Amino acid sequence: MNRSKAVLSSLRLANSLLSIRSSSTRPLFTRVTHFFHLSSFIASNQSHTSQFHINTCQKIFFSTSPNSSLELILACDWSDELENKLEELSPKLTHESVVYVLRKLDKDPEKASAFFNWVCDKKQFRPSSTVYSLMLRNLVNKDSLKQFWVTLRRMKEDHCYIEEETYLSILGVLKKAKKASDLAALNQFHDGMVKEIAMDNVAKTLVDVVLGSDWDDKIGKKLEDMKIELSDNFVLTVLKELRIYPVKALGFFRWVGEHSGYKHNTITYNGILRVLARHESVWDFWNVVEEMKKEGYEMDIDTYIKISRQFQKFRMMEDAVKLFEFMMDGPYKPSVQDCSLLLRSISSINNPDLGLVFRVANKYESLGNSLSKSVYDGIHRALTKLGRFDEAEKIMKAMKNAGFEPDNITYSQVIFGLCKAGRFEDACNVLDEMEENGCIPDIKTWTILIQGHCAANEVDRALLCFAKMMEKNYDADADLLDVLINGFLSQKRVNGAYKLLVEMIEKVRLRPWQATFKTLIEKLLGARRLEEAMNLLRLMKKQNYPPFPEPFVQYISKFGTVEDASEFLKALSVKEYPSSAAYLQVFESFFNEGRHYEAKDLLYKCPHHIREDSKISLLFGSAKSNKVTIPSRKESTSF
């Protein structure tokens, strides 16, 4: 019996599933025209499709049209000669241009460091917190950690701060690299920086005044009376503290520009834009963008990337596309990766707006850029998501003519779209067509097929696909197992999900995700299947995952017996006994449920060192002082 049958036999599905066969083998796209028609699509979407044309003869290249200084930096090794040439090309570098260059040098920390030192030491450029944060992200790798700490100290001397997003990103890099000492030092530095900002009495007082009431002339008068000495970094610090109050932040920003003799610049304009990029203040955001442009300042590329991601996160796609178009018309253009990510975000919505998709593609191509494979995939993804397979096929043909062969990503999008449209047989046949075209389906493509079936509540069909996949000698992975488990759970087939998970661990030696274990344990306990949930807890321990006690403690304290509690505590630890904290948690939960007898009985079953633990003794002492009657062991009953 092969592996797929072994896995499925316990579910009693193998015979029925394996008897199902596809009834048609005609190529997918020869059948599409029976369901979808390009002419009707063009007629109903004239506003955006009539303007979109794919140049199938274009060359395969990408350029963001950077200025000559950037091209020179990217092309040459750093030297005195390069510095002299840069001096001739760019006598003065702006904040925006420095940010743009550092962004482009994110894979070359040595050159990024040389450029940064040159602009700061020889060009008298004063870096902002944004520039420092960007530089630190470039330097956090094993070959440039020394320069990372030098730059961090320099940042502190310049009274700048590390941006929160940058701090968290760097933490992740150091954790992954297992740099424990650097991690501890960075945490210490960050905590000190936070305390310094909190202890800045001027900034703190100002923020308290601004937050005290709605903005009016009285607040402006109070701020004037404070005689504040303003600087770019001070303004950014206040904006950072007001970041969740965009209207108040804008009030402060206006006051700074109108009443203090201080003139805003590109740094502070970019700072306020980051605060205003929210649903409730997006109208103000666009007004400030226009104002900034009239003043001769540009949005820097780092600000664009952060705001674009925020718009995409909050599903503000119209604003994200408008911002992309705005930046593409400026000197610091988004990269092809930024374009692709935007298209992916638009197409991730259940019903993507094709008008937005084509606006992005048109804008990108209109500036002389060739469409990359990822851009084609972004357009294709939206079309297949909407079930417009005729148009999707035309995009695939254009992609081939441009020199890009459809791959697993492209075909997976077709598969998911077909499943969404309920055309499961066609979706399965795509895998055969892939092989005919020399593209071998990978495990992710199979996962998409199975996920598409599960999303449509066709779990039994999904299992058939799973069996077929394993017969072809593909090895399932944790992602695929998670999809199947969630498919079972969506149909409330908790027992089937449990059996599948156990079979995959024991027979296929697959290591499930920790989240898969947790989800299934919670569902099992919800179905009053403590024994099965306890078995999964033991399997988690064998897979070296940390214990997951919370749902067990809650369940056992309400419905379990003393013996259940004892078994649970044994299952928690690889040692003979779990920690006293684990016992304390169980005792407290029993008390909270009013089950004092069971708590006392469990205490008698515990090892001596647990009974003598000070916190546990205090807990039971408190129970006695509250006049709770605790029976002797002989009087108590194992529930």
C-alpha positions as CSV (number, residue, x, y, z in Angstrom):
1,M,0.0,0.0,0.0
2,N,1.5,3.3,-1.0
3,R,1.9,6.3,1.3
4,S,-1.3,8.1,0.1
5,K,-3.4,5.1,0.7
6,A,-1.9,4.5,4.1
7,V,-2.7,8.1,5.1
8,L,-6.2,8.0,3.7
9,S,-7.2,4.6,4.8
10,S,-7.9,5.6,8.4
11,L,-10.3,8.2,7.0
12,R,-12.3,5.6,5.0
13,L,-12.0,7.7,1.9
14,A,-9.4,5.9,-0.1
15,N,-11.6,3.6,-2.1
16,S,-14.3,6.2,-3.0
17,L,-11.8,8.9,-3.7
18,L,-9.5,6.9,-5.9
19,S,-12.4,5.7,-8.0
20,I,-13.1,9.2,-9.1
21,R,-11.5,10.0,-12.5
22,S,-11.4,13.1,-14.6
23,S,-13.9,12.8,-17.4
24,S,-12.2,15.2,-19.8
25,T,-8.7,15.8,-20.9
26,R,-9.2,18.7,-23.4
27,P,-6.8,21.6,-23.0
28,L,-8.1,24.2,-20.6
29,F,-8.0,27.2,-22.8
30,T,-9.8,25.5,-25.7
31,R,-12.9,25.3,-23.3
32,V,-12.6,28.8,-21.9
33,T,-14.5,30.4,-24.8
34,H,-17.6,28.6,-23.9
35,F,-17.8,30.6,-20.6
36,F,-16.1,33.9,-21.2
37,H,-15.9,36.4,-24.0
38,L,-13.3,39.1,-24.5
39,S,-15.6,41.4,-26.4
40,S,-18.1,41.6,-23.5
41,F,-15.2,42.3,-21.2
42,I,-13.9,45.2,-23.4
43,A,-17.4,46.7,-23.7
44,S,-18.0,46.6,-20.0
45,N,-14.5,47.9,-19.1
46,Q,-13.8,50.4,-21.9
47,S,-12.5,53.0,-19.5
48,H,-9.4,51.1,-18.7
49,T,-8.9,48.3,-21.1
50,S,-9.0,50.5,-24.2
51,Q,-5.8,52.2,-23.0
52,F,-3.8,49.1,-22.1
53,H,-1.6,47.6,-24.8
54,I,1.0,45.0,-24.3
55,N,4.1,45.5,-26.4
56,T,5.0,41.9,-27.3
57,C,8.2,42.8,-29.1
58,Q,9.9,44.8,-26.3
59,K,13.3,44.0,-24.9
60,I,13.7,42.5,-21.4
61,F,15.2,45.2,-19.2
62,F,14.3,47.4,-16.3
63,S,15.4,50.9,-15.5
64,T,14.2,53.3,-12.9
65,S,15.8,56.2,-14.9
66,P,18.0,57.2,-12.0
67,N,20.1,60.3,-12.1
68,S,23.6,60.2,-13.4
69,S,25.1,60.3,-9.9
70,L,23.4,57.1,-8.9
71,E,24.4,55.3,-12.1
72,L,28.0,56.3,-11.5
73,I,27.9,55.1,-7.9
74,L,26.4,51.8,-8.9
75,A,28.9,51.2,-11.7
76,C,32.2,52.2,-10.0
77,D,34.2,51.1,-7.0
78,W,34.5,53.8,-4.3
79,S,37.6,55.9,-4.8
80,D,38.9,59.5,-4.7
81,E,38.3,59.6,-8.5
82,L,34.7,58.6,-8.0
83,E,34.3,61.3,-5.3
84,N,35.7,63.9,-7.7
85,K,33.3,62.9,-10.5
86,L,30.4,63.0,-8.0
87,E,31.4,66.5,-7.0
88,E,31.2,67.6,-10.6
89,L,27.8,66.0,-11.1
90,S,26.2,66.9,-7.9
91,P,27.7,69.9,-6.1
92,K,24.9,69.6,-3.5
93,L,23.0,66.5,-2.5
94,T,19.5,66.7,-1.0
95,H,17.8,64.6,1.6
96,E,15.7,62.9,-1.0
97,S,18.7,62.0,-3.2
98,V,20.7,60.6,-0.3
99,V,17.8,58.4,0.7
100,Y,17.4,57.2,-2.9
101,V,21.0,56.3,-3.2
102,L,21.1,54.5,0.2
103,R,18.0,52.5,-0.8
104,K,19.7,51.4,-4.0
105,L,22.8,50.3,-2.1
106,D,20.9,48.1,0.4
107,K,22.8,45.0,-0.9
108,D,26.2,46.7,-0.8
109,P,26.8,47.9,2.8
110,E,30.5,48.7,2.1
111,K,29.6,51.1,-0.6
112,A,26.7,52.5,1.3
113,S,28.9,53.2,4.2
114,A,31.5,54.9,2.0
115,F,28.8,57.1,0.4
116,F,27.3,58.0,3.7
117,N,30.6,59.0,5.2
118,W,31.4,61.0,2.1
119,V,28.2,63.0,2.1
120,C,28.4,63.6,5.9
121,D,32.1,64.4,6.2
122,K,33.0,66.0,3.0
123,K,29.7,67.4,1.8
124,Q,28.5,68.6,5.2
125,F,25.3,66.8,4.8
126,R,23.3,66.5,8.1
127,P,21.5,63.2,8.2
128,S,18.0,62.9,9.7
129,S,16.6,60.1,11.7
130,T,15.2,58.7,8.4
131,V,18.7,58.6,6.8
132,Y,20.3,57.1,9.9
133,S,17.6,54.4,10.1
134,L,18.0,53.5,6.5
135,M,21.8,53.4,6.9
136,L,21.5,51.1,9.9
137,R,19.3,48.7,7.9
138,N,22.0,48.5,5.3
139,L,24.7,47.7,7.8
140,V,23.1,45.0,9.9
141,N,24.9,42.0,8.6
142,K,27.9,40.0,9.8
143,D,30.4,41.8,7.6
144,S,29.5,45.3,8.6
145,L,28.4,45.1,12.3
146,K,31.4,47.1,13.4
147,Q,30.3,50.0,11.2
148,F,26.7,49.5,12.3
149,W,27.7,50.3,15.9
150,V,29.9,53.2,14.8
151,T,26.9,54.7,12.9
152,L,24.5,54.1,15.8
153,R,26.8,56.0,18.2
154,R,27.1,58.8,15.6
155,M,23.3,58.9,15.4
156,K,23.0,59.4,19.1
157,E,25.5,62.2,19.0
158,D,23.5,63.9,16.4
159,H,20.4,63.7,18.6
160,C,18.5,61.5,16.1
161,Y,16.5,58.4,16.9
162,I,16.1,55.0,15.3
163,E,12.6,54.5,13.7
164,E,10.5,51.9,15.4
165,E,10.0,49.9,12.2
166,T,13.7,49.9,11.6
167,Y,14.4,48.8,15.2
168,L,12.0,45.8,14.9
169,S,13.5,44.9,11.5
170,I,17.0,44.9,12.8
171,L,16.0,42.9,15.9
172,G,14.6,40.2,13.6
173,V,17.9,40.1,11.6
174,L,20.0,39.8,14.7
175,K,17.8,37.1,16.2
176,K,18.0,35.1,13.0
177,A,21.8,35.4,13.0
178,K,21.9,34.4,16.6
179,K,23.8,37.5,17.6
180,A,22.8,37.5,21.3
181,S,25.3,40.1,22.5
182,D,24.5,42.5,19.7
183,L,20.8,41.9,20.3
184,A,21.1,42.7,24.0
185,A,23.2,45.8,23.3
186,L,20.6,47.1,20.7
187,N,17.8,46.6,23.2
188,Q,19.7,48.5,25.8
189,F,20.4,51.3,23.4
190,H,16.7,51.5,22.2
191,D,15.4,51.5,25.8
192,G,17.8,54.3,26.7
193,M,16.7,56.2,23.6
194,V,13.0,55.8,24.6
195,K,13.7,57.1,28.1
196,E,15.6,60.1,26.8
197,I,12.7,61.1,24.6
198,A,10.3,60.6,27.5
199,M,12.6,62.8,29.7
200,D,12.7,65.6,27.2
201,N,10.6,67.9,29.2
202,V,10.1,70.4,26.4
203,A,8.9,67.9,23.9
204,K,6.8,66.1,26.6
205,T,5.2,69.4,27.7
206,L,4.5,70.4,24.2
207,V,2.8,67.1,23.4
208,D,0.7,67.3,26.6
209,V,-0.5,70.8,25.5
210,V,-1.4,69.6,22.0
211,L,-3.3,66.6,23.3
212,G,-5.0,68.6,26.0
213,S,-7.9,69.8,23.8
214,D,-8.9,70.4,20.2
215,W,-6.5,72.6,18.3
216,D,-7.3,76.3,18.6
217,D,-5.6,79.7,19.0
218,K,-5.2,79.2,22.7
219,I,-3.0,76.1,22.1
220,G,-0.9,78.1,19.6
221,K,-0.5,80.9,22.2
222,K,0.6,78.4,24.9
223,L,3.2,76.9,22.5
224,E,4.5,80.4,21.6
225,D,4.9,81.2,25.3
226,M,7.1,78.1,25.7
227,K,9.8,79.8,23.5
228,I,10.7,76.5,21.9
229,E,14.0,76.2,20.0
230,L,13.0,74.3,16.9
231,S,15.0,71.9,14.8
232,D,14.2,69.2,12.3
233,N,14.8,66.5,14.8
234,F,12.7,68.2,17.4
235,V,9.8,68.5,15.0
236,L,10.2,64.8,14.0
237,T,10.2,63.8,17.6
238,V,7.0,65.6,18.3
239,L,5.3,64.2,15.2
240,K,6.4,60.7,16.3
241,E,4.7,61.2,19.6
242,L,1.5,62.5,17.9
243,R,1.5,59.8,15.2
244,I,-1.8,58.3,16.3
245,Y,-3.4,61.7,16.4
246,P,-3.0,62.9,12.8
247,V,-5.3,65.9,13.1
248,K,-3.4,67.2,16.1
249,A,-0.1,66.4,14.5
250,L,-1.1,68.5,11.5
251,G,-2.2,71.4,13.8
252,F,1.3,71.3,15.3
253,F,2.9,71.1,11.9
254,R,0.9,74.2,10.7
255,W,1.8,76.1,13.9
256,V,5.5,75.4,13.4
257,G,5.4,76.8,9.9
258,E,3.3,79.8,10.5
259,H,4.1,81.1,14.0
260,S,7.7,80.3,14.9
261,G,9.9,81.7,12.2
262,Y,10.9,78.1,11.4
263,K,10.6,77.0,7.7
264,H,9.6,73.5,6.9
265,N,11.8,71.5,4.6
266,T,11.8,68.1,2.9
267,I,12.5,66.3,6.1
268,T,9.6,67.7,8.1
269,Y,7.2,67.4,5.1
270,N,8.1,63.8,4.7
271,G,7.6,63.4,8.5
272,I,4.1,64.8,8.5
273,L,3.1,62.7,5.4
274,R,3.9,59.5,7.3
275,V,1.5,60.6,10.1
276,L,-1.3,61.6,7.8
277,A,-1.4,58.5,5.6
278,R,-4.5,57.1,7.3
279,H,-8.2,56.7,6.5
280,E,-9.3,59.6,8.7
281,S,-6.7,62.1,7.4
282,V,-6.1,61.1,3.8
283,W,-7.7,64.3,2.5
284,D,-5.1,66.3,4.5
285,F,-2.4,63.9,3.2
286,W,-3.0,64.8,-0.4
287,N,-3.3,68.5,0.4
288,V,0.1,68.4,2.1
289,V,1.6,66.5,-0.9
290,E,0.4,69.2,-3.2
291,E,1.8,71.9,-0.9
292,M,5.1,70.1,-0.6
293,K,5.4,69.9,-4.4
294,K,4.7,73.7,-4.8
295,E,7.4,74.4,-2.2
296,G,9.9,72.5,-4.3
297,Y,10.3,69.5,-2.1
298,E,10.0,65.8,-3.0
299,M,8.7,62.8,-1.2
300,D,11.7,60.6,-0.5
301,I,11.6,56.9,-1.6
302,D,11.7,55.6,1.9
303,T,8.7,57.6,2.8
304,Y,6.9,56.4,-0.3
305,I,7.6,52.8,0.5
306,K,6.3,53.0,4.0
307,I,3.2,55.0,3.1
308,S,2.4,52.7,0.1
309,R,2.6,49.7,2.4
310,Q,0.4,51.4,4.9
311,F,-2.2,52.2,2.2
312,Q,-2.1,48.6,1.0
313,K,-2.4,47.2,4.6
314,F,-5.5,49.3,5.2
315,R,-6.9,48.4,1.7
316,M,-6.7,52.0,0.6
317,M,-5.9,50.8,-3.0
318,E,-7.1,53.9,-4.8
319,D,-4.7,56.1,-2.8
320,A,-1.9,53.5,-3.2
321,V,-2.2,53.7,-7.0
322,K,-2.5,57.5,-7.0
323,L,0.7,57.7,-4.9
324,F,2.5,55.3,-7.3
325,E,1.5,57.5,-10.2
326,F,2.6,60.6,-8.4
327,M,6.1,59.1,-7.6
328,M,6.5,57.7,-11.2
329,D,6.1,61.3,-12.4
330,G,8.9,62.5,-10.1
331,P,12.7,62.0,-10.0
332,Y,12.7,59.2,-7.4
333,K,10.7,56.5,-9.1
334,P,9.5,53.2,-7.4
335,S,11.3,50.1,-8.5
336,V,9.9,47.1,-10.4
337,Q,9.6,45.3,-7.1
338,D,7.4,48.1,-5.7
339,C,5.2,47.9,-8.8
340,S,4.9,44.2,-8.5
341,L,4.0,44.3,-4.8
342,L,1.3,46.9,-5.5
343,L,-0.2,44.7,-8.2
344,R,-0.1,41.8,-5.9
345,S,-1.9,43.7,-3.2
346,I,-4.6,44.9,-5.6
347,S,-5.2,41.4,-6.9
348,S,-5.2,39.9,-3.3
349,I,-8.7,41.4,-2.8
350,N,-11.6,39.1,-3.4
351,N,-12.8,41.1,-6.4
352,P,-9.8,43.1,-7.7
353,D,-10.4,46.4,-9.4
354,L,-9.0,45.9,-12.9
355,G,-9.1,49.7,-13.4
356,L,-6.4,50.1,-10.7
357,V,-4.4,47.1,-12.1
358,F,-4.2,48.7,-15.6
359,R,-3.5,52.1,-14.2
360,V,-0.4,50.8,-12.5
361,A,0.7,48.8,-15.5
362,N,0.0,51.6,-17.9
363,K,1.9,54.1,-15.8
364,Y,4.9,51.8,-15.4
365,E,5.1,51.0,-19.1
366,S,4.4,54.6,-20.3
367,L,7.7,55.8,-18.9
368,G,9.7,53.4,-21.1
369,N,9.9,50.4,-18.8
370,S,9.5,46.9,-20.0
371,L,7.0,44.8,-18.2
372,S,8.8,42.2,-16.0
373,K,7.6,38.7,-15.3
374,S,6.3,39.8,-11.9
375,V,4.3,42.6,-13.5
376,Y,2.8,40.3,-16.0
377,D,1.9,37.9,-13.2
378,G,0.3,40.8,-11.2
379,I,-2.0,41.5,-14.1
380,H,-2.7,37.8,-14.8
381,R,-3.5,37.2,-11.1
382,A,-6.2,39.8,-11.1
383,L,-7.8,38.5,-14.2
384,T,-7.8,34.9,-13.0
385,K,-9.2,36.0,-9.6
386,L,-12.1,37.5,-11.4
387,G,-12.6,34.5,-13.6
388,R,-11.7,36.3,-16.8
389,F,-9.7,33.4,-18.3
390,D,-9.8,34.6,-22.0
391,E,-8.0,37.8,-21.0
392,A,-5.7,35.9,-18.7
393,E,-4.7,33.7,-21.7
394,K,-3.9,36.8,-23.8
395,I,-1.7,38.1,-21.0
396,M,0.1,34.7,-20.9
397,K,0.7,34.9,-24.7
398,A,2.0,38.4,-24.4
399,M,4.3,37.3,-21.6
400,K,5.7,34.5,-23.8
401,N,6.2,36.9,-26.7
402,A,8.2,39.2,-24.3
403,G,10.5,36.3,-23.5
404,F,8.9,35.0,-20.2
405,E,7.7,31.4,-20.0
406,P,4.7,30.7,-17.7
407,D,5.9,29.0,-14.6
408,N,4.4,27.5,-11.5
409,I,3.4,30.9,-10.2
410,T,1.5,31.7,-13.4
411,Y,-0.3,28.3,-13.6
412,S,-1.1,28.4,-9.9
413,Q,-3.0,31.6,-10.5
414,V,-5.1,29.9,-13.2
415,I,-5.7,26.9,-10.9
416,F,-6.8,29.1,-8.0
417,G,-9.1,31.1,-10.2
418,L,-10.7,28.0,-11.7
419,C,-11.3,26.6,-8.2
420,K,-12.9,29.9,-7.2
421,A,-15.2,29.6,-10.2
422,G,-16.2,26.1,-9.2
423,R,-14.4,24.5,-12.2
424,F,-12.5,21.9,-10.3
425,E,-12.0,19.4,-13.1
426,D,-10.5,22.1,-15.3
427,A,-8.3,23.1,-12.4
428,C,-7.0,19.6,-12.0
429,N,-6.4,19.3,-15.8
430,V,-4.1,22.4,-15.7
431,L,-1.4,20.2,-14.0
432,D,-1.4,17.9,-16.9
433,E,-1.2,20.8,-19.3
434,M,1.8,22.1,-17.3
435,E,3.7,18.9,-17.7
436,E,2.9,18.8,-21.5
437,N,4.4,22.3,-21.7
438,G,7.5,21.3,-19.8
439,C,6.6,23.0,-16.5
440,I,6.6,20.4,-13.8
441,P,4.2,21.3,-10.9
442,D,5.9,21.9,-7.6
443,I,4.6,21.3,-4.1
444,K,3.3,24.9,-4.0
445,T,1.2,24.4,-7.1
446,W,-0.3,21.3,-5.6
447,T,-1.0,23.2,-2.4
448,I,-2.8,25.9,-4.3
449,L,-4.9,23.3,-6.1
450,I,-5.8,21.6,-2.8
451,Q,-6.4,24.9,-1.1
452,G,-8.7,26.0,-3.8
453,H,-10.8,22.9,-3.3
454,C,-10.9,23.4,0.5
455,A,-11.8,27.1,0.1
456,A,-14.8,25.9,-1.9
457,N,-15.8,23.4,0.8
458,E,-14.8,20.5,-1.5
459,V,-12.6,18.7,1.0
460,D,-13.2,15.2,-0.3
461,R,-12.0,16.4,-3.8
462,A,-9.0,18.0,-2.1
463,L,-8.1,14.6,-0.6
464,L,-8.3,13.0,-4.0
465,C,-5.8,15.6,-5.3
466,F,-3.7,15.0,-2.3
467,A,-3.7,11.2,-2.9
468,K,-2.8,11.8,-6.6
469,M,0.0,14.1,-5.6
470,M,1.6,11.5,-3.3
471,E,1.2,8.8,-5.9
472,K,3.4,11.0,-8.1
473,N,6.0,10.8,-5.3
474,Y,5.7,14.4,-4.1
475,D,6.4,14.9,-0.4
476,A,3.8,16.9,1.5
477,D,5.0,19.8,3.6
478,A,3.7,21.6,6.7
479,D,2.0,24.2,4.5
480,L,-0.1,21.6,2.7
481,L,-0.9,19.8,5.8
482,D,-2.2,23.0,7.4
483,V,-4.4,23.6,4.4
484,L,-5.9,20.1,4.7
485,I,-6.4,20.4,8.5
486,N,-8.2,23.7,8.1
487,G,-10.3,22.2,5.3
488,F,-11.5,19.4,7.7
489,L,-12.1,21.9,10.4
490,S,-14.2,24.2,8.1
491,Q,-16.6,21.2,7.8
492,K,-16.4,20.5,11.6
493,R,-14.7,17.2,10.9
494,V,-12.5,17.4,13.9
495,N,-11.9,13.7,14.2
496,G,-10.8,13.4,10.5
497,A,-8.4,16.3,11.0
498,Y,-6.9,14.6,14.0
499,K,-6.4,11.3,12.3
500,L,-4.8,12.9,9.2
501,L,-2.4,14.8,11.4
502,V,-1.4,11.8,13.4
503,E,-1.0,9.7,10.2
504,M,1.2,12.3,8.5
505,I,3.5,12.5,11.6
506,E,3.8,8.7,12.1
507,K,3.8,7.4,8.6
508,V,5.3,10.3,6.5
509,R,7.5,11.7,9.3
510,L,6.1,15.2,8.5
511,R,6.7,18.0,11.1
512,P,3.5,20.1,11.3
513,W,3.6,23.8,12.0
514,Q,3.2,24.8,15.7
515,A,0.1,26.8,14.7
516,T,-1.4,23.7,13.2
517,F,-1.1,21.8,16.4
518,K,-2.5,24.7,18.4
519,T,-5.5,25.2,16.2
520,L,-6.4,21.5,16.2
521,I,-5.9,21.2,20.0
522,E,-8.4,24.0,20.6
523,K,-10.9,22.5,18.2
524,L,-10.5,19.1,19.9
525,L,-11.1,20.5,23.3
526,G,-14.1,22.4,22.0
527,A,-15.5,19.1,20.9
528,R,-14.7,17.5,24.4
529,R,-12.0,15.3,23.0
530,L,-9.4,15.7,25.8
531,E,-7.6,12.4,25.1
532,E,-6.9,13.3,21.5
533,A,-5.8,16.8,22.4
534,M,-3.5,15.4,25.1
535,N,-1.9,13.1,22.5
536,L,-1.2,16.1,20.3
537,L,0.4,17.8,23.2
538,R,2.7,14.9,23.6
539,L,3.5,14.9,19.8
540,M,4.2,18.6,20.1
541,K,6.8,17.8,22.8
542,K,8.4,15.2,20.5
543,Q,8.6,17.8,17.8
544,N,10.5,20.1,20.2
545,Y,7.8,22.7,20.3
546,P,7.2,24.6,23.5
547,P,4.2,23.5,25.6
548,F,0.8,24.9,24.9
549,P,-0.9,24.7,28.4
550,E,-3.5,27.5,28.2
551,P,-6.5,25.8,26.6
552,F,-5.9,22.6,28.7
553,V,-5.9,24.5,32.0
554,Q,-9.1,26.2,31.1
555,Y,-10.8,23.0,29.9
556,I,-9.7,20.7,32.8
557,S,-10.6,23.3,35.5
558,K,-14.1,23.3,34.1
559,F,-14.8,19.8,32.8
560,G,-11.8,17.6,33.7
561,T,-11.0,15.2,36.6
562,V,-8.0,15.2,39.0
563,E,-6.6,12.4,37.0
564,D,-6.9,14.5,33.8
565,A,-5.0,17.3,35.6
566,S,-2.3,14.8,36.6
567,E,-1.9,13.4,33.1
568,F,-1.8,16.9,31.6
569,L,1.0,18.0,34.0
570,K,3.0,14.9,33.1
571,A,2.6,15.6,29.4
572,L,3.9,19.2,29.8
573,S,7.5,18.5,30.5
574,V,10.3,16.3,29.2
575,K,11.5,16.1,32.8
576,E,9.9,14.0,35.5
577,Y,7.8,16.9,36.7
578,P,6.9,20.3,35.2
579,S,7.7,23.5,36.9
580,S,5.9,24.7,40.0
581,A,4.5,27.6,38.0
582,A,2.6,25.0,35.8
583,Y,1.1,23.4,38.9
584,L,0.2,26.9,40.3
585,Q,-1.6,27.8,37.1
586,V,-3.8,24.6,37.4
587,F,-4.5,25.2,41.1
588,E,-5.5,28.8,40.5
589,S,-7.8,27.7,37.6
590,F,-9.5,25.1,39.8
591,F,-10.0,27.7,42.5
592,N,-11.4,30.2,40.0
593,E,-14.0,27.6,38.9
594,G,-14.9,27.0,42.6
595,R,-13.5,23.4,42.5
596,H,-11.6,23.6,45.8
597,Y,-12.1,19.9,46.6
598,E,-10.4,18.9,43.3
599,A,-7.6,21.3,43.9
600,K,-6.9,19.9,47.3
601,D,-7.0,16.3,46.0
602,L,-4.6,17.2,43.2
603,L,-2.3,18.8,45.8
604,Y,-2.1,15.5,47.7
605,K,-1.0,13.7,44.5
606,C,1.8,16.2,43.8
607,P,5.5,15.6,44.6
608,H,6.8,16.9,47.9
609,H,8.6,19.9,46.5
610,I,5.5,21.1,44.8
611,R,3.4,20.9,48.0
612,E,6.1,22.9,49.8
613,D,6.4,25.6,47.2
614,S,5.9,29.0,48.8
615,K,3.4,30.4,46.3
616,I,1.3,27.2,46.3
617,S,1.3,27.1,50.1
618,L,0.2,30.8,50.0
619,L,-2.6,30.0,47.6
620,F,-4.0,27.2,49.8
621,G,-3.4,29.3,52.9
622,S,-5.5,32.1,51.3
623,A,-8.2,29.6,50.6
624,K,-8.3,28.6,54.3
625,S,-8.3,32.2,55.5
626,N,-11.4,32.8,53.2
627,K,-13.1,30.0,55.2
628,V,-13.3,27.6,52.4
629,T,-13.8,24.1,53.7
630,I,-11.0,21.9,52.4
631,P,-11.7,18.2,53.2
632,S,-9.1,15.7,54.2
633,R,-7.8,13.4,51.5
634,K,-10.0,10.6,52.7
635,E,-13.0,12.8,52.5
636,S,-12.2,14.1,49.0
637,T,-13.4,12.3,45.9
638,S,-11.5,11.9,42.7
639,F,-14.0,13.5,40.3
